[in-house]
Amino acid sequence: MKELDLSQQSGGCGSNSTSVRLMRFWLESGGNQTVKIIAQQGVQADEVEMWATVMQERGVKVLKKELVDGKVVYEVYLP
């Protein structure tokens, strides 16, 4: 399973924002697969959830969400 660890990167806006990094990861890794996304608790995790909610109409689904070592780990299906 491919993995995107957002917790290692500082937040920001523009090309460094969480949503842009998620879209770039989707484009680079391709669709029709389940991926793991790791986010810091708080704002970064909220941004992942907002992105997934907006992208639901495109087929993105959060399959699993759990707290591991103070980080939020998602399993997300990318169509």
Phi and psi in degrees as a GROMACS rama.xvg file:
@    title "Ramachandran Plot"
@    xaxis  label "Phi"
@    yaxis  label "Psi"
@TYPE xy
-73.0144  154.026  LYS-2
-136.295  139.477  GLU-3
-121.794  114.429  LEU-4
-99.9916  95.5075  ASP-5
-75.5059  -21.4042  LEU-6
-66.5651  -19.5906  SER-7
-84.6318  -6.99033  GLN-8
-113.816  143.263  GLN-9
-74.3709  150.499  SER-10
-71.3032  -179.095  GLY-11
168.502  -168.583  GLY-12
-127.98  173.531  CYS-13
71.4393  -133.95  GLY-14
-72.5177  -10.3815  SER-15
-101.848  5.41563  ASN-16
-71.7461  158.671  SER-17
-59.057  -45.4794  THR-18
-65.136  -37.553  SER-19
-68.8785  -40.0721  VAL-20
-64.2457  -38.0729  ARG-21
-64.7396  -44.3594  LEU-22
-64.4048  -42.4353  MET-23
-62.2903  -42.8522  ARG-24
-61.3498  -42.909  PHE-25
-60.8359  -46.8501  TRP-26
-65.7478  -40.3686  LEU-27
-73.4214  -36.7581  GLU-28
-92.1289  -16.6222  SER-29
88.0726  172.466  GLY-30
-105.209  -167.024  GLY-31
57.8285  45.9971  ASN-32
-156.183  161.769  GLN-33
-100.66  134.182  THR-34
-126.547  160.962  VAL-35
-105.824  131.239  LYS-36
-122.474  126.607  ILE-37
-111.593  127.594  ILE-38
-133.464  155.078  ALA-39
-72.7138  147.522  GLN-40
-62.984  150.59  GLN-41
101.13  -133.294  GLY-42
-59.482  -43.7755  VAL-43
-63.7756  -42.9316  GLN-44
-64.9035  -39.4021  ALA-45
-61.0568  -40.0622  ASP-46
-65.9425  -38.3383  GLU-47
-62.9409  -44.3166  VAL-48
-66.5306  -39.2693  GLU-49
-64.4319  -42.2356  MET-50
-60.8977  -46.5277  TRP-51
-62.7276  -38.3196  ALA-52
-64.352  -45.9187  THR-53
-64.5222  -37.5785  VAL-54
-84.8237  0.401363  MET-55
-56.4385  -38.4356  GLN-56
-65.8957  -16.9765  GLU-57
-93.9632  -1.87913  ARG-58
103.724  1.20775  GLY-59
-70.6411  135.05  VAL-60
-136.098  132.01  LYS-61
-83.9671  114.62  VAL-62
-90.0651  -30.2857  LEU-63
-156.038  143.895  LYS-64
-140.083  127.675  LYS-65
-147.035  156.485  GLU-66
-97.9277  120.352  LEU-67
-131.362  118.382  VAL-68
51.7527  42.1481  ASP-69
77.8403  6.36955  GLY-70
-119.077  153.457  LYS-71
-95.8682  123.691  VAL-72
-111.911  123.176  VAL-73
-110.913  144.186  TYR-74
-108.986  121.159  GLU-75
-125.687  134.102  VAL-76
-89.0304  125.896  TYR-77
-108.009  118.509  LEU-78
